[in-house]
Amino acid sequence: MHPPTPESGPPNPPASPAKPGAGKFDVLVLGAAFPRLLDAISDAVVVVDALGNTVAANRRFLETFGFEGHALDGRPCPLSGSCITSSGPTPHTACIACEIATTKQPRRALQVVPDATGRQRRWEATLNPVLDELGNVSLVVEVWRDVTDRTQLEAQLSHSERLASLGLLAAGVAHEVNNPLASVLAGVESLQRWLGRVSLPPEEHADASEVLSLLEQETRRCRETTDKLLLLGQPYATKPVWVDLNRAARDTLALLSFATRRQRILVRAELTDDLPSLWGREGAIRGVLMNLCMNAVQAMANGGQLTVRTLRLGEDRVLLEVEDDGPGIAPDHLNRIWDPFFTTKPVGQGTGLGLSITQRIVSSHGGRIRVVSEPGKGARFTVTLPTQGSGGESV
């Protein structure tokens, strides 16, 4: 035998024996665990193919949108009708997932979609394409994250910032207005003293005294109005104090007196005299009153009756009712009026946050709010609050 030539080189070492299942083991394990991996994700996840048909969905998706027990595989994506499209949310345009199949670019969108209970929730949808070996979109992974609470907190923060700005503006206006009003009051008092020193015919003296009394009364009324604006403009984050609910109700109705007179609304204040004060954030409590009363006034554009009522419930609870005889609330809207961003008002006339914020303020004070309404028979909002609760610490 001849030794191997340098060109031929030594023989290759024998290959080590392959492990059983090598090359396919990881893929097989991942495939078996894939449903569990999807279910471990806290966001709602659905996977669709290039035609928009459902391939897979995790438990969070099925539970959130009410598809438990339904076979979604191979069916059109159940949220396709809710997707935002470049040409508008019409039933004849493609959903975002279908657009991605063409553009091959990921997309992100914010959308309001009801959950399994029918409550409107705000979602941040992130959609990413999965490309095959040829570079075509084979799958689209949709991740739906509930951002309702975050959006509501951001809106409430913006609302609080506007209230803070209103408070600063009101303080400046009050300062600028109160200075000349103080001069007017000083002048009226001087004239009243002068009137007491001079001799005038009885009729002229009575007329002059009446005019001066009216000037003094209206000037003091202007100062009270600026003080009420300052209280209303307080940010909700002020410290808890003992709140006179009757006084807050009277002040709110006084601030709305122009609107109620213009719309020919009869106002009735049925306030219990021995109502105890309650521990809470005065700006927030006044905000509750203003929201409820403003909604009632806006519901009676052609006139009606607004009733604000307070009652004492035992030793430790008080009741507030705001009632109107407007068109009422539709039955299918009664459970949705507390949802953030839900409104039946025309575009530009409401954000849909008033009742949501009101409910949160009442709850943070340890109270409860409910509504009774029938179409054509008005609405009555009832708020019960403890007199010595948490004071709205979470507002």
Secondary structure, DSSP 8 states (H G I E B T S, - for coil): -----TTT-S---------TTTTTHHHHHHHHHHHHHHHT-SSEEEEEETTSBEEEE-HHHHHHTT-TT---TTSB-TTGGG---TT-S-TTS--HHHHHHHH---EEEEEEEE-TTS-EEEEEEEEEEEE-TTS-EEEEEEEEEE-HHHHHHHHHHHHHHHHHHHHHHHHHHHHHHHHHHHHHHHHHHHHHHHHHHS---HHHHHHHHHHHHHHHHHHHHHHHHHHHHHHHTS-TTS--EEE-HHHHHHHHHHHTHHHHHHTTEEEEEEE-TT---EEE-HHHHHHHHHHHHHHHHHH-TT-EEEEEEEEEETTTEEEEEEEE-SS---GGGTTTTTSTT---S-TTS--S-HHHHHHHHHHHTT-EEEEEE-TTS-EEEEEEEETTS--STT-
